[in-house]
Amino acid sequence: MKFKLYSLLAAVAVATTVFFASCSEDKCKNVTCQNLGTCIDGACECASGYEGTNCETLSRAKFLGNYTFDETPSSEPAGTNYPNTFSSGTANNEMIISNFGGYSTAIVTVKVAGSTFSKTDTLSTGAIQIFDISGNKNATSGKITYTYKSKLIGASVSSAVTFTAVQR
């Protein structure tokens, strides 16, 4: 008799668990996250380098292209500008900037997150060190602005430079 009672209680417990588990809604049932994104509570959390409702967009895509940059403040004559090319890096969250800061030999790889990019380590080009690079793209105007610090190798004083660009 005890065996039947325990069996009945176990069957009721299992049935109750199955019943209540089937009543909870799976918020991710109809959500498809792309590019290694993960659905959590009905929304995609994107892998590094991707964005969008379903992680369908490479974050760096908005930056890629050829730009003309104007330096501010500038020690150069008025109207001096520099061409830069923003191209895809090796990793999905990387971008390469050629002719960085108007230095023809400067090729910089930056990390992209959303509408911003950055690089914290130091790059040496000739007698100049470039560091603390950061930038963003304004969604309304489409302009890219980036800032960096530079100094002569061996010098203790650095200066900050800001560039604003329009796509060519």
KOLGUBA-588874 format. One record per residue (C-alpha): residue in one letter; x, y, z negated; residue number from 1. Coordinates in Angstrom, 1 decimal, decimal comma, m for minus. Example, Ala and Ser with C-alpha at 12.3 -4.5 7.8 and 13.67 -1.06 7.14 Angstrom:
<sites>
site resn->A&xx->12,3&yy->m4,5&zz->m7,8&resi->1 $
site resn->S&xx->13,7&yy->m1,1&zz->m7,1&resi->2 $
</sites>
This chain:
<sites>
site resn->M&xx->0,0&yy->0,0&zz->0,0&resi->1 $
site resn->K&xx->2,9&yy->2,4&zz->m0,8&resi->2 $
site resn->F&xx->4,5&yy->1,6&zz->2,5&resi->3 $
site resn->K&xx->1,3&yy->2,6&zz->4,4&resi->4 $
site resn->L&xx->0,9&yy->5,8&zz->2,3&resi->5 $
site resn->Y&xx->4,5&yy->6,8&zz->3,1&resi->6 $
site resn->S&xx->4,1&yy->5,9&zz->6,7&resi->7 $
site resn->L&xx->0,9&yy->8,0&zz->6,9&resi->8 $
site resn->L&xx->2,7&yy->11,0&zz->5,2&resi->9 $
site resn->A&xx->5,6&yy->10,7&zz->7,5&resi->10 $
site resn->A&xx->3,3&yy->10,6&zz->10,6&resi->11 $
site resn->V&xx->1,5&yy->13,7&zz->9,3&resi->12 $
site resn->A&xx->4,8&yy->15,5&zz->8,7&resi->13 $
site resn->V&xx->6,0&yy->14,7&zz->12,2&resi->14 $
site resn->A&xx->2,7&yy->15,7&zz->13,8&resi->15 $
site resn->T&xx->2,6&yy->19,0&zz->11,9&resi->16 $
site resn->T&xx->6,2&yy->19,8&zz->12,9&resi->17 $
site resn->V&xx->5,5&yy->19,1&zz->16,6&resi->18 $
site resn->F&xx->2,2&yy->21,1&zz->16,4&resi->19 $
site resn->F&xx->3,8&yy->24,2&zz->14,9&resi->20 $
site resn->A&xx->6,9&yy->24,0&zz->17,0&resi->21 $
site resn->S&xx->4,8&yy->23,9&zz->20,2&resi->22 $
site resn->C&xx->2,9&yy->27,0&zz->19,1&resi->23 $
site resn->S&xx->5,9&yy->29,3&zz->19,0&resi->24 $
site resn->E&xx->6,5&yy->31,2&zz->22,3&resi->25 $
site resn->D&xx->9,8&yy->30,8&zz->24,1&resi->26 $
site resn->K&xx->10,6&yy->34,4&zz->25,0&resi->27 $
site resn->C&xx->13,4&yy->33,2&zz->27,3&resi->28 $
site resn->K&xx->11,2&yy->30,8&zz->29,3&resi->29 $
site resn->N&xx->10,7&yy->33,1&zz->32,3&resi->30 $
site resn->V&xx->14,0&yy->35,0&zz->32,0&resi->31 $
site resn->T&xx->16,9&yy->34,2&zz->34,4&resi->32 $
site resn->C&xx->20,2&yy->35,7&zz->33,4&resi->33 $
site resn->Q&xx->22,8&yy->35,8&zz->36,1&resi->34 $
site resn->N&xx->26,6&yy->35,8&zz->36,0&resi->35 $
site resn->L&xx->27,0&yy->33,9&zz->32,7&resi->36 $
site resn->G&xx->24,5&yy->36,2&zz->30,9&resi->37 $
site resn->T&xx->22,7&yy->34,7&zz->28,0&resi->38 $
site resn->C&xx->19,0&yy->35,2&zz->27,1&resi->39 $
site resn->I&xx->18,4&yy->36,1&zz->23,5&resi->40 $
site resn->D&xx->14,8&yy->36,9&zz->22,4&resi->41 $
site resn->G&xx->13,6&yy->37,5&zz->25,9&resi->42 $
site resn->A&xx->16,5&yy->39,9&zz->27,0&resi->43 $
site resn->C&xx->19,7&yy->39,1&zz->28,8&resi->44 $
site resn->E&xx->23,0&yy->39,8&zz->27,1&resi->45 $
site resn->C&xx->25,5&yy->40,2&zz->29,9&resi->46 $
site resn->A&xx->29,0&yy->38,8&zz->30,2&resi->47 $
site resn->S&xx->31,9&yy->41,3&zz->30,2&resi->48 $
site resn->G&xx->31,9&yy->43,3&zz->33,5&resi->49 $
site resn->Y&xx->28,1&yy->42,9&zz->34,3&resi->50 $
site resn->E&xx->25,0&yy->44,9&zz->33,6&resi->51 $
site resn->G&xx->21,4&yy->45,2&zz->34,6&resi->52 $
site resn->T&xx->18,2&yy->43,6&zz->33,4&resi->53 $
site resn->N&xx->19,3&yy->40,2&zz->34,6&resi->54 $
site resn->C&xx->23,1&yy->40,8&zz->34,6&resi->55 $
site resn->E&xx->22,9&yy->41,1&zz->38,4&resi->56 $
site resn->T&xx->25,3&yy->44,1&zz->38,8&resi->57 $
site resn->L&xx->29,0&yy->44,3&zz->38,5&resi->58 $
site resn->S&xx->29,6&yy->47,4&zz->36,3&resi->59 $
site resn->R&xx->32,6&yy->48,5&zz->38,3&resi->60 $
site resn->A&xx->30,6&yy->48,6&zz->41,6&resi->61 $
site resn->K&xx->29,4&yy->52,1&zz->40,8&resi->62 $
site resn->F&xx->33,0&yy->53,4&zz->40,8&resi->63 $
site resn->L&xx->34,5&yy->51,7&zz->43,9&resi->64 $
site resn->G&xx->35,4&yy->53,9&zz->46,8&resi->65 $
site resn->N&xx->37,6&yy->56,8&zz->47,9&resi->66 $
site resn->Y&xx->37,6&yy->60,1&zz->45,9&resi->67 $
site resn->T&xx->39,1&yy->63,5&zz->46,0&resi->68 $
site resn->F&xx->40,1&yy->64,7&zz->42,5&resi->69 $
site resn->D&xx->40,7&yy->68,2&zz->41,3&resi->70 $
site resn->E&xx->42,9&yy->68,7&zz->38,3&resi->71 $
site resn->T&xx->41,8&yy->70,9&zz->35,4&resi->72 $
site resn->P&xx->43,6&yy->72,7&zz->33,9&resi->73 $
site resn->S&xx->46,0&yy->72,9&zz->36,8&resi->74 $
site resn->S&xx->49,5&yy->74,0&zz->37,1&resi->75 $
site resn->E&xx->49,1&yy->73,5&zz->40,8&resi->76 $
site resn->P&xx->47,9&yy->76,2&zz->43,3&resi->77 $
site resn->A&xx->44,2&yy->76,6&zz->43,7&resi->78 $
site resn->G&xx->42,6&yy->74,1&zz->46,0&resi->79 $
site resn->T&xx->45,2&yy->71,4&zz->45,2&resi->80 $
site resn->N&xx->43,5&yy->68,0&zz->45,0&resi->81 $
site resn->Y&xx->44,5&yy->64,3&zz->45,1&resi->82 $
site resn->P&xx->43,0&yy->61,4&zz->46,9&resi->83 $
site resn->N&xx->42,4&yy->58,3&zz->44,7&resi->84 $
site resn->T&xx->41,0&yy->54,9&zz->45,7&resi->85 $
site resn->F&xx->39,1&yy->52,9&zz->43,2&resi->86 $
site resn->S&xx->39,1&yy->49,2&zz->44,1&resi->87 $
site resn->S&xx->38,2&yy->45,8&zz->42,5&resi->88 $
site resn->G&xx->40,6&yy->44,4&zz->39,9&resi->89 $
site resn->T&xx->41,3&yy->40,7&zz->39,3&resi->90 $
site resn->A&xx->38,8&yy->40,2&zz->36,4&resi->91 $
site resn->N&xx->35,1&yy->41,2&zz->36,7&resi->92 $
site resn->N&xx->35,6&yy->44,1&zz->34,2&resi->93 $
site resn->E&xx->38,8&yy->45,5&zz->35,9&resi->94 $
site resn->M&xx->39,3&yy->48,2&zz->38,4&resi->95 $
site resn->I&xx->42,4&yy->49,5&zz->40,1&resi->96 $
site resn->I&xx->43,0&yy->53,2&zz->40,6&resi->97 $
site resn->S&xx->45,6&yy->54,0&zz->43,3&resi->98 $
site resn->N&xx->47,5&yy->57,3&zz->43,5&resi->99 $
site resn->F&xx->46,5&yy->57,9&zz->39,9&resi->100 $
site resn->G&xx->46,9&yy->61,5&zz->38,7&resi->101 $
site resn->G&xx->48,4&yy->62,4&zz->42,1&resi->102 $
site resn->Y&xx->51,4&yy->60,3&zz->41,5&resi->103 $
site resn->S&xx->51,8&yy->58,3&zz->44,7&resi->104 $
site resn->T&xx->53,4&yy->55,4&zz->43,0&resi->105 $
site resn->A&xx->50,9&yy->55,2&zz->40,1&resi->106 $
site resn->I&xx->48,6&yy->52,2&zz->40,4&resi->107 $
site resn->V&xx->46,6&yy->51,8&zz->37,2&resi->108 $
site resn->T&xx->44,4&yy->48,8&zz->36,2&resi->109 $
site resn->V&xx->41,6&yy->49,9&zz->33,8&resi->110 $
site resn->K&xx->38,8&yy->48,1&zz->31,9&resi->111 $
site resn->V&xx->35,2&yy->48,9&zz->32,9&resi->112 $
site resn->A&xx->32,3&yy->48,8&zz->30,4&resi->113 $
site resn->G&xx->29,0&yy->50,2&zz->31,7&resi->114 $
site resn->S&xx->29,7&yy->53,7&zz->33,1&resi->115 $
site resn->T&xx->33,0&yy->54,2&zz->31,4&resi->116 $
site resn->F&xx->36,6&yy->52,9&zz->31,9&resi->117 $
site resn->S&xx->39,7&yy->53,0&zz->29,8&resi->118 $
site resn->K&xx->43,3&yy->52,0&zz->29,4&resi->119 $
site resn->T&xx->45,2&yy->52,4&zz->26,1&resi->120 $
site resn->D&xx->48,7&yy->51,1&zz->26,9&resi->121 $
site resn->T&xx->51,4&yy->53,2&zz->28,5&resi->122 $
site resn->L&xx->52,3&yy->53,4&zz->32,2&resi->123 $
site resn->S&xx->55,6&yy->54,7&zz->33,4&resi->124 $
site resn->T&xx->55,9&yy->56,3&zz->36,8&resi->125 $
site resn->G&xx->59,3&yy->57,9&zz->37,5&resi->126 $
site resn->A&xx->60,2&yy->60,1&zz->34,6&resi->127 $
site resn->I&xx->56,6&yy->60,4&zz->33,4&resi->128 $
site resn->Q&xx->54,7&yy->58,3&zz->30,9&resi->129 $
site resn->I&xx->50,9&yy->58,1&zz->31,2&resi->130 $
site resn->F&xx->48,7&yy->56,9&zz->28,4&resi->131 $
site resn->D&xx->45,3&yy->57,1&zz->26,7&resi->132 $
site resn->I&xx->43,3&yy->57,0&zz->30,0&resi->133 $
site resn->S&xx->39,5&yy->57,2&zz->29,8&resi->134 $
site resn->G&xx->36,8&yy->58,2&zz->32,2&resi->135 $
site resn->N&xx->33,2&yy->58,0&zz->33,2&resi->136 $
site resn->K&xx->30,8&yy->58,4&zz->36,1&resi->137 $
site resn->N&xx->27,8&yy->60,8&zz->35,7&resi->138 $
site resn->A&xx->24,7&yy->58,9&zz->37,0&resi->139 $
site resn->T&xx->23,0&yy->62,2&zz->38,0&resi->140 $
site resn->S&xx->25,8&yy->64,0&zz->39,9&resi->141 $
site resn->G&xx->27,8&yy->60,9&zz->40,9&resi->142 $
site resn->K&xx->31,0&yy->62,7&zz->39,8&resi->143 $
site resn->I&xx->33,8&yy->60,8&zz->38,1&resi->144 $
site resn->T&xx->35,8&yy->62,5&zz->35,4&resi->145 $
site resn->Y&xx->38,9&yy->61,0&zz->33,8&resi->146 $
site resn->T&xx->41,4&yy->62,3&zz->31,2&resi->147 $
site resn->Y&xx->44,8&yy->61,1&zz->30,4&resi->148 $
site resn->K&xx->47,9&yy->62,2&zz->28,4&resi->149 $
site resn->S&xx->51,3&yy->62,4&zz->29,9&resi->150 $
site resn->K&xx->54,8&yy->63,3&zz->28,8&resi->151 $
site resn->L&xx->58,4&yy->63,1&zz->30,1&resi->152 $
site resn->I&xx->60,1&yy->59,9&zz->29,1&resi->153 $
site resn->G&xx->61,9&yy->60,6&zz->25,8&resi->154 $
site resn->A&xx->59,9&yy->63,8&zz->25,0&resi->155 $
site resn->S&xx->57,9&yy->64,1&zz->21,9&resi->156 $
site resn->V&xx->55,3&yy->66,6&zz->23,3&resi->157 $
site resn->S&xx->52,5&yy->65,4&zz->25,5&resi->158 $
site resn->S&xx->49,8&yy->67,2&zz->27,5&resi->159 $
site resn->A&xx->46,2&yy->66,2&zz->28,3&resi->160 $
site resn->V&xx->45,0&yy->66,4&zz->31,9&resi->161 $
site resn->T&xx->41,4&yy->66,1&zz->33,1&resi->162 $
site resn->F&xx->40,4&yy->65,3&zz->36,7&resi->163 $
site resn->T&xx->36,9&yy->65,6&zz->38,2&resi->164 $
site resn->A&xx->36,2&yy->63,9&zz->41,5&resi->165 $
site resn->V&xx->33,7&yy->63,7&zz->44,3&resi->166 $
site resn->Q&xx->33,4&yy->60,7&zz->46,6&resi->167 $
site resn->R&xx->34,8&yy->61,2&zz->50,1&resi->168 $
</sites>
